[in-house]
């Protein structure tokens, strides 16, 4: 009996070959692959091609290739491209990740998310921002149906010892079954937390916190999801 052993295909190398991109022209820290949980035969790839890279890397700009490829062969099935989509400067590009499981945006269509996090490197004035974009396979393309929607934002100012103030904003996306223009609305649970720290006496550092909760709604209009302003209401 003959046992045939098939070599595992390097799907990243295969995708780069099809795109005509050299590996050394990519920013490897953000080169990501993720199998689709509901369809292991397909893999999402993020290819960050360097557009601009200063010598000390204090500033760089990346072209985005976001792909769905065959998990076994690396053949590209769907593609999205945008020049200079990701930048890093004073607001440092910290992380790019693929958001699965999938978002059920219509009865028969699912989208996946790409999350991007930026932050400053200042300790007395920290700032962090995370956003999500949603991509939907359409024929051989990936259609961007939500663009850089901020899901987490944190800013603060403190004296590095005790006294200071900070604000944290977090938004959780929840798919609904109510359609607008053929696409299900996305409910948003929005929580804003404001904290103040202050000295109480000579030794103690106390904290005061205020939490506000809101309901928001993303609806599909003009080929993309947008916040429906008049639907925002506080709990």
TIROTOR-398916 format. One line per 5 residues: number of its first residue (from 1); their letters; for each residue x, y, z of C-alpha. Coordinates in steps of 0.05 Angstrom, whole numbers, plus 5000, padded with zeros to 4 digits. Layout:
N
NUM = A = X Y Z | ...;
This chain:
235
1 = XXXXX = 5000 5000 5000 | 5027 5068 4980 | 5016 5126 5026 | 5019 5194 4992 | 5043 5251 5036;
6 = XXXXX = 5022 5320 5013 | 5068 5378 5031 | 5032 5434 5068 | 5025 5495 5024 | 5051 5561 5051;
11 = XXXXX = 4988 5600 5036 | 5020 5667 5053 | 5076 5654 5002 | 5025 5632 4950 | 4982 5694 4961;
16 = XXXXX = 5043 5740 4956 | 5063 5706 4891 | 4994 5719 4861 | 4996 5792 4884 | 5067 5802 4858;
21 = XXXXX = 5092 5824 4926 | 5158 5804 4959 | 5156 5783 5032 | 5210 5834 5049 | 5164 5889 5023;
26 = XXXXX = 5113 5872 5078 | 5110 5893 5151 | 5113 5824 5182 | 5087 5843 5251 | 5018 5855 5220;
31 = XXXXX = 5017 5797 5170 | 4960 5755 5197 | 4922 5692 5178 | 4859 5665 5208 | 4817 5605 5186;
36 = XXXXX = 4742 5619 5182 | 4712 5578 5239 | 4649 5560 5200 | 4688 5542 5137 | 4758 5514 5151;
41 = XXXXX = 4772 5510 5076 | 4777 5585 5074 | 4828 5630 5109 | 4828 5706 5118 | 4895 5738 5104;
46 = XXXXX = 4919 5808 5120 | 4978 5829 5078 | 5008 5897 5101 | 5052 5922 5044 | 5100 5978 5063;
51 = XXXXX = 5084 6043 5027 | 5128 6090 5068 | 5177 6070 5122 | 5222 6121 5155 | 5290 6096 5176;
56 = XXXXX = 5276 6099 5250 | 5204 6074 5240 | 5177 6135 5275 | 5129 6140 5216 | 5104 6086 5168;
61 = XXXXX = 5046 6076 5121 | 5019 6009 5099 | 4977 5989 5039 | 4924 5939 5059 | 4911 5874 5022;
66 = XXXXX = 4854 5837 5057 | 4841 5769 5026 | 4801 5705 5031 | 4842 5647 5004 | 4834 5572 4997;
71 = XXXXX = 4864 5542 5060 | 4895 5484 5022 | 4923 5518 4959 | 4929 5592 4977 | 4889 5611 4916;
76 = XXXXX = 4857 5680 4926 | 4781 5678 4925 | 4765 5749 4948 | 4807 5812 4952 | 4804 5882 4981;
81 = XXXXX = 4859 5934 4970 | 4868 6005 4997 | 4931 6047 4990 | 4959 6077 5054 | 4902 6049 5096;
86 = XXXXX = 4943 6041 5160 | 4990 6094 5187 | 5034 6099 5248 | 5063 6164 5274 | 5053 6199 5341;
91 = XXXXX = 4991 6156 5345 | 5028 6089 5343 | 4998 6030 5305 | 4996 5977 5360 | 4955 5919 5333;
96 = XXXXX = 4915 5893 5274 | 4871 5832 5286 | 4817 5792 5251 | 4749 5790 5286 | 4714 5723 5283;
101 = XXXXX = 4662 5692 5291 | 4626 5723 5232 | 4573 5777 5231 | 4506 5754 5202 | 4489 5817 5162;
106 = XXXXX = 4434 5787 5119 | 4396 5721 5120 | 4447 5689 5074 | 4509 5732 5081 | 4563 5739 5135;
111 = XXXXX = 4617 5791 5142 | 4682 5789 5182 | 4716 5845 5221 | 4785 5874 5221 | 4804 5911 5285;
116 = XXXXX = 4859 5963 5288 | 4888 5993 5352 | 4929 6056 5359 | 4959 6086 5422 | 5006 6141 5444;
121 = XXXXX = 5069 6125 5483 | 5058 6182 5533 | 5050 6160 5606 | 5023 6225 5635 | 4974 6233 5576;
126 = XXXXX = 4956 6163 5552 | 4909 6153 5493 | 4885 6088 5461 | 4836 6079 5403 | 4809 6015 5373;
131 = XXXXX = 4765 6012 5311 | 4731 5958 5270 | 4716 5952 5196 | 4670 5899 5167 | 4682 5863 5101;
136 = XXXXX = 4632 5824 5060 | 4651 5774 5004 | 4617 5796 4938 | 4637 5756 4877 | 4714 5759 4876;
141 = XXXXX = 4718 5822 4917 | 4712 5841 4991 | 4664 5899 5001 | 4676 5945 5060 | 4609 5956 5093;
146 = XXXXX = 4633 5988 5158 | 4694 6033 5159 | 4737 6047 5220 | 4681 6049 5271 | 4711 6066 5338;
151 = XXXXX = 4694 6012 5390 | 4742 6033 5446 | 4773 6099 5463 | 4812 6117 5525 | 4844 6183 5544;
156 = XXXXX = 4873 6207 5609 | 4916 6259 5643 | 4951 6248 5710 | 5011 6270 5750 | 5044 6200 5750;
161 = XXXXX = 5033 6195 5826 | 4958 6198 5841 | 4919 6257 5816 | 4887 6253 5748 | 4826 6242 5704;
166 = XXXXX = 4809 6191 5651 | 4751 6175 5603 | 4738 6106 5573 | 4687 6094 5518 | 4669 6023 5498;
171 = XXXXX = 4620 6001 5444 | 4596 5929 5436 | 4566 5908 5369 | 4504 5863 5372 | 4470 5839 5308;
176 = XXXXX = 4395 5847 5305 | 4345 5813 5259 | 4312 5878 5237 | 4333 5896 5166 | 4344 5965 5135;
181 = XXXXX = 4355 5965 5060 | 4364 5890 5062 | 4417 5888 5116 | 4406 5873 5190 | 4415 5932 5237;
186 = XXXXX = 4472 5930 5287 | 4455 5948 5359 | 4508 5984 5399 | 4516 5980 5474 | 4556 6042 5491;
191 = XXXXX = 4588 6051 5560 | 4626 6114 5580 | 4666 6111 5645 | 4696 6174 5675 | 4746 6167 5732;
196 = XXXXX = 4779 6218 5776 | 4835 6201 5825 | 4855 6249 5880 | 4895 6252 5944 | 4858 6245 6009;
201 = XXXXX = 4904 6266 6065 | 4978 6254 6060 | 4980 6181 6041 | 4914 6158 6011 | 4896 6161 5937;
206 = XXXXX = 4821 6156 5925 | 4781 6144 5862 | 4713 6170 5840 | 4678 6136 5781 | 4616 6155 5740;
211 = XXXXX = 4587 6106 5688 | 4538 6125 5634 | 4504 6075 5587 | 4473 6088 5519 | 4438 6050 5464;
216 = XXXXX = 4458 6066 5392 | 4442 6036 5324 | 4480 6025 5260 | 4437 6019 5198 | 4456 6003 5126;
221 = XXXXX = 4448 6062 5079 | 4486 6087 5018 | 4524 6020 5013 | 4552 6024 5083 | 4533 6021 5157;
226 = XXXXX = 4523 6089 5190 | 4501 6112 5259 | 4428 6131 5260 | 4434 6195 5300 | 4361 6202 5321;
231 = XXXXX = 4361 6132 5351 | 4412 6147 5405 | 4381 6143 5474 | 4408 6137 5544 | 4388 6077 5586;
